[in-house]
């Protein structure tokens, strides 16, 4: 939430991009949508609370465009 205030970003227009369940948990706790990049590190982690699960950062463009 501090980052949102610092940059003046509205919560409903923000997307967190993460590569761990710990980061995902922080985004969920803050009430912010989260895209998690699947990789060998996240393969065994519970990513079910992510708004988006992606395999490559290139996929973010389609998410942001809606």
N, C-alpha and C positions, 0 to 999 in steps of 0.2 A: 504494500500500500504506500510505503514511503516513496517508492519509485514513481508511482502514479502521481502523487502530489508534486514531486520534484519537477516532472515534465508536463504537468497539467493535463495528463491523459485521462479521459473518462474510462471507467472500469468496463463499460459495455462495448468499448471500441478498442480494447487491448487484447493482445494474444501473447501469451507466454510460450516460448519454445524451449523445451527441455530435453534432456537425454538421461534422466534418472527418475525413479519413483519418488525420491526425496524432493526433487524440484517440482514434480507433479503435485505432491502433497502440499507444498507451499502455495502453489497457484490455486489449488482447490480451496485451501483454507482462506485465501484472499478473495475468493469468489470470481476468479479470472479464468477465462477459457484458456486451455493449454493444448498445444500440439507437442506430442512426444515423438522423437525420432527413434525408431526401432533400430537396434544394432546388437552386436554380440553381448554388450554389457547389459542391455535391457531385456534380453531374451527370456530371462527367468523372473523378471519383475512383473508385478501386477500393475498394468497400465489401464485398467478398465475404467478409471475415472477420467481419463483424458478425453477432451472434446474431439481431438483428432489424433490418429496414430499414423505416422508417415514413415516411409523408408528412405527418403532423401529430402534435403532442404529445398530442392527444386519444386517440390509439391506445395510449398507454402504459397506460391503465387496464386494458385487456383483457390486456396483457402481464403486468402485475403481479398481476392476479387469477388468471392462469394459465388 
